[in-house]
């Protein structure tokens, strides 16, 4: 994992990686809210519903009453997620978003 992440952001990448590995999903994601709570999710692919991992994590935070988001991480073979990143921005324009490769290395 990248040395440029602080411990709390590195934890988000680790949690996203474990969610993806546990479910076999295309992506895993984690977000940290303004109180320091984390929400971890994997992408959802159903016939009637498709959500990115980051969209699910943001929805979990919002539905739990999160007072804004501080940071987010999305991990996958392709860690880009415009829809998930927009969901993060809808909640908190200043939240940091980390994109990580499958091995946990930060892509951007």
ABEGO torsion letter per residue (X at the ends): XBAABBAAAAAAAAAAAAAAAAAGBABBBBBBBAAGBBBBBBBBBBAABBBBAAAAAAAAAAAAGBBEBABBBBBEABABBAAAAAAAAAABAABBBBBBBAAGBBAX
